[in-house]
Structures are given as C-alpha cells and as structure tokens.
C-alpha cells in the first residue's frame, strides 16, 4: 500500500461498524477513522468518543468533507442504494457491508453508480480470505482435487434475543430470505470461489425460533456450471455458532469446521491429514485492499458485479422456497 493515509468516515453505527473500526485501528495508521454519522445522537457520541473521531451532524456533512477519502457503510440493507449513490456522487470510495442490496435491481444500480463516478466499491465478503479456504482454492487451481464433485457447508449462529423486537433483521421487508441472505451469502461467495459459478438453486426455509416474519433456518441446494453440486445450511436458531465447509474432488477432498480446523484426504488414502494454516486478519486485509485500490485505481477482489451474482443465487433460493421449484440464477438476473 502507498504511504498516503486513507481517511474514513463510518455510517450506520451498529455493532458491525465497531468491528470494522477495530480492524481499521489495527492498520498501523494506514487507515484512519476521522468521522462518523448515524441518526441517533447518542450512538454518534459513543462511537466518536471510542474511536476519537469527529461527530458529524448530518450525512451531508460527511459527503461535503474534502478530508474524507472513503466511507464504511453499515446501514440497513434497504438504504444501501440511497446512501451509496450519495457517496459515489460525492467522490467518496465505498466499503459496503454485504449484502450489496436486497434485490438485484438495486445491486446493479449501486454497481453502475460507482462505476460511473469512478469510485472504488468493495463489498464485505471477508470469509473467502480465511486461510483454510485460500489453501483449498490453491489446491484446486493446481489440479490436486481433480474433477470437483460436490461440497457441503453450514453457517449457523444463535440470534435469539440479540436484537430488539421490530429490528429490520427480523422482517422480510428489511432482510428478505432472513438468515439465508444475511449470513448464508458468505458461504455462497466461498462456494462460487471454490467450485465456480452457480447455474440453478433449490431452496427450503422455516421460521422456528425468532420473532418476526422471516426464516431463521434455510438450506440451498446448488448446481454449479461445471456440474458439481453444493449444499448450504444456514441458521439463526441453533444452540451455538458453527462453521463447516467440505469440498470433494475425484483425487482429493478437504474438510473444514470451526472446532477441528482443516484436514485433507487423498484418493486411496484412509487417514486424514491435518493441514496447519496461519490465521489471517481478513477484515483488515480487505479494508487495506479497498484503500489501496482507491488510491492506485486498481481492482478489488469482490466488487459490485460479483456481489450481485452471489446475491442472485440467494434470491433464487428464496424464490424456490416460496414457489417450490428449481430456479435458474439467470432468471433472477434477467428479471431485474
């Protein structure tokens, strides 16, 4: 990265904005939070005191500030287009938390507005940067897996009582598809990275524990363009946090879960091999990539186009669960 400091304003100021601001503070001053805004004066004051930054009285004040290079946008999904378009038109680079939007039309509009304004848009898909997935990707690229056959994944958390009643995450309007859209997207992105583009999706969903009108359990069965099949289970209603992703190839398979780490097994072997990998600061890595791309006019790994494709996969699963039929991803892309 260049030696020029990249100055950031944070908008939205929910719990995830603090997680990203903490990552910024680990950047050895390459990145710096200089301002913040949300509608709640109390939240602004708490954030500005915690991160020793300015407390803007309006979003327009941030947009008009020439000392701000980029904006970390953690606002609710349904205002991503409005807030990101305003930032792009003001020449501010944007780090936008996933999903890029709640629908493909808005995702395309966000992507086009940023492209038209010449600003760098990075979408918050940090899971693909985890070292176990990078190891699997490298082995696939070098041919160690042979023909990719299938994959299975699970991403689960307990969200009961974590948000106040009426929170947008509990509503179909605020977060259509519930858990599949909000955290399932992470592993859809990883599965696309590892197995390639997804052609069609079949989905199932239930609401079992959480309040509101949104699924808290969902499963996607996906057919990749190369013929491989993957499955993804997601839950906001499980007893604890859990992550699992196994990839099966004709010559080798790899198995990852939160508690056992990464293991591999080659064809004709009967004993798994433990794969040691270094821990990566995925959030900081992606934020630095975003700033570096903005300062040097280079590309980010996950921009608007790829974020729109993974969104379309989840939306296809949501449509499948409602209509009880297999959905082509292109049906979702083209209808928008």
N, C-alpha and C positions, 0 to 999 in steps of 0.2 A: 504494500500500500504506500501511496505517496505520503510525505511528511505533513501535508496540509491537514489540519484538524477538520473533521466533518461535524458540523453543529446541527443538533437535532432538537425538534420540538415533539413532545408526546401528546397525543389527543385520545380521549376516551377514558383513561384513568381508572380502569377496573383492575382486578388482581393481576391480569396478564401484563398490563403496562408496567407494573413494578418488576415483574420477572425480566422483561426486556430491558428496562432501565438498569437493573442489576448487571445484566450482560454488558451493556454499554460501559458501565463503571469498571469492568474487567479489561477494557481495551487499552490500558496504558496510555490514556489520553488521546488515542487516535480518534475516538468518537467522544462526543460530549453532549449531554442533555442540557440545553440552555433555556428552555421554556416549556410550558405545559398549558393545556386547556381542557376543561370539561364543563358541563353546565352547572355542576354543583360547586359553589364557592368553597365549601368545607373540604371536598376532595382535592380541589386545586391547591388549597393551602397546605394540606397534609403532604401531597406529592412534592410541592415546591420546597417545603422545609426538608423533606427526606433526601431529595436529590440536589438541593442547593441550586435551584434554577428559578427563572422568572415565573411569575404567576400571571398569565395573560387574562385580560378581562373579556376577551371575545376571540373566536376563531379567526376573525378578520385581522385582528392584531398580529396573530402569528403569520398569516398569509402576507401581510404587509411588511414584515420584518426582514430587511435585506441581510441580516446576520444569520439567518436560519437557512441551512442548506437542504435539509430533508425533514420529513415528518414520519414518525412511527404512529400508524393509525390502528388503534384497537377499539374503535367504535363498534356498536352492534352491526350485524350483517346488513340490515336493511338500509343503513345510511352510508354504506361503503361508496356507492356511486356518487352521491352528493358531496361527501367530504373529500373523496379522492379527486374528483373532477375539479373542485375548487383549488386544491393543492396544485394539480397539474397546470391549471391556467395561471397560477401564480409563480410557476417555475420551481416549485419545491419537489424534490425527489421523494418517492413514497415507499415505505416499508409497510405493507398491508397484511394484517393477520388474516389467516385463512378462516373461512372460505373467501375467495375473491368477491363473491356475491351470493345471493340466494337463488339467482336464476341466471341462465346462460346469456340472455339479452343484456343484462346489466354487466356481466363479466366481459362481454365483447365491447361494450361501451367504455368501460374502465380502461381496457387494454388500448383501445383506439385513441381515447383522450390523452393517455400518457404518451403514446407513440407520436401523436400529432404535436404535442407540446415539447417533445424531445427530452422528456424526463425519464429517469430510471425507476421502474416499478419492480419491486421484489415481493413475492408472496411468502408468508411464513410457514414454509414446509421444512422444518429442521430435522424431522425424523430420518429422512433419506441420508442425512450426513452422519448418522451413527456408524461407528467404525465396523460393527458386525455386518451392516448392510453394504458398506463400501467393500469389505472383504469378499462378500458373496458376489457383488457386481464385478469385481476384478476377476474372480474365478470364472464367472460366466463369460466375460469378454475374452478370456484367454482359452476358452474351449474346454475347461476342466469338467463342466457339468454335462457336456454333450448336448443331446436334444433335451430341451426343457419340457417337462411333462405336466407338472402341476405345482400349486403352492397352497398353503393354508395359513390363515392369520387370525389373530384375536387381539383386540384392543379394548380393555374394559376398565371402568372406574366406578366408584360409589359416589353418586351426586345427590343422594337423598339429604335434604336439609342444607345443602351447600349454597343455595340461592333463595332469596325471598320469594314468597308466593307472587305470581304475576310476572316474574322475571322473563325476559324475552327468550331465554333458552328453554323455557317450559312451553312455549307457544308455537304452533305450526306457522303462524304468520312471521314470527321473529326468527325461527330456525326450522324451516320445512325439512321433514325427514328426521328431526331430532338427532339422536346420537350418531346416526349414520353420516349426517352432514358435518357435525361439529368435530368429532374425533376420528370417525371412520375414514374421512378424507386423507388423513396422514398415511394410513397403510394402503389406500388405493394408490396414492402417489408412489409409495415404495414398490408396490407390485408392478406398476407401469414401468418404473425404472429398471426393475429386475427382469420381468417377463415380456415387456413390450406393450404396445397399445392394446386397449380392450375394445372388442368389437360389439359384444352384447352382454346384457345383465339380466339376471332374475333375482328378485328381492322378496324378503319376508320381514315383517316388523310387528312388534307388540308393545303395548303400554301396560306395565305390570306394577310399578312401584311409585314412580314420580308423579307429581300433580300436573295439571295442565292437559293439553290435547295433543301431545307429541309422543312418538315412540321412544321408549327408553331401552329397547332391545331390537337389534336388527341384524340380518345376515344378507350378504350379497354373494351370488354365485356368478362368476365372470368368465367369459370365453375370450381369450386373447387372440389377436390376429394371427399369431404363429401356430395356433391350435392348442396351446396349453390352456388348462383350466385352473382357476384360483377361487378360493372361498375366503370370505372375510366376515367374522362375527364381531359385533360391537355391543357394548352395554354401558349404560349409566346406572344400572341397578344391581351390579354384582357386589359381593362382600368386600372386595378389595381391588386395588389397581393390579392389572396384569397385562403383559405384552407377550405375544407369541407370533413367530413367522418362520415357517418351514418351507424350503424350496427343494423340489425333487427333480433331478435330471437322470438321464439314462446312464451316465457314467459316474455321477456323484450327487449326493444330496447334502443339504446343510440345515441345521436345526438351531433356532434361537428362541430362548424365552428369558423373561426378566430375572429368574432366580438361578438358572443353570448356565446362562451365557450362551456362547456359540460353540457348536460341535459340527463335525462333518463325518460322512461315511462314504467311502468309495465303493464302486461296483465290485462284488465278490468278497468284500471285507465283512466281518461280523462285529467288529468293535469300533465304537465311535471314537473320534479323535477330538480332544479339547483344543479349540483354537483361541489362543490368547490375543486380545486386541487392546490397543490403548484407548482410554476414554477421551472423547473429543468434546470440546465446548461448542456444541452445534449451534447454539443461538448466537454466540459471539462470532463464530466463523461466518454465518450467513449475514449478519449485520455488517461485518467488515467487507464481505464480498459486495454487498449493496453499495456501501460508501465508495469503495474502490471503483466500481462500475460507473457510479455517478461522476466521480472526479476525472476518470480516464476514458469515459464514453465506451466502456466495454460491456459485455453481456453478463447477466446473472443466470444462475442455473435454473431457477424457477421464476419465470415471468408470467405475464398475463395469459399468453397462449396456452402454456402447459397447465396452468392453474384452471383455465376454462375447460380443458379436456378432462381433468380429474373430477371437476365439479359435474360435468355432464354424465360421467359414469355413475356417481351417486344419485343424481336426479333420475337417471334411467332406472336405478334400483328402487327408488321411491315410487315412480310411476308403475313399475312392475308389481310392487306390493299392493298397490291400490287396484290395478286392473287385472291382476292375476294372469299375466302373460309375459313372455320374454320380450325385452325391449332392446332394439339396436341403439347404440350410442349415437349414431348419426341421426337418428330420429329426433333426439333431444337437441343436437347441434343445429340441425337444419330447420326445426320448427321455430327457432328463435331468430 
